[in-house]
Amino acid sequence: MFNLRRFLALFRPALYTPFELALRDIAQHRYEDGLARLDALLADPATPRAELPAIHNKRGVALIDLHRPQDARAAFDDALAADPRYAPALVNAGNLHLEAGDVEEAIRWYERAMLSDEDYAPAHHNLGVAYKRLGRTGDAVRALRRATRLEGRVVKKQRK
């Protein structure tokens, strides 16, 4: 029987980069597979240096989902060694502190992320969550509103 999808696949370029495949694995809860793909990217000398912070950061995310917080922290540190201002890794490092109950330290990480990228919505959102845990409701509301505005701006940009 003729399969149109397979036939058309012969004529299209590769749809996914190795990094995109790793992200897909992580999104589909195949953390070990995603981690293996990311490790292969790190081992490949052709991987551009500019991609290293994102690769290390996503390794950390996969490691968190594998319940390996110490290894995740090392991955976030590697991301920050490659780019000390990489906001996603700063936020994820803060998340580790928040989950460990060290809310004040988490806030410092989120603030550092906002200094690196004031438009990074997850930093504002997580800061709001941390403020809420400290009972700083007014600060929490302001941070969460800012995150919502930033997220709305990103959606509008994507539509253009």
Beta strands, then each sheet from edge to edge (+ up, - down):
end
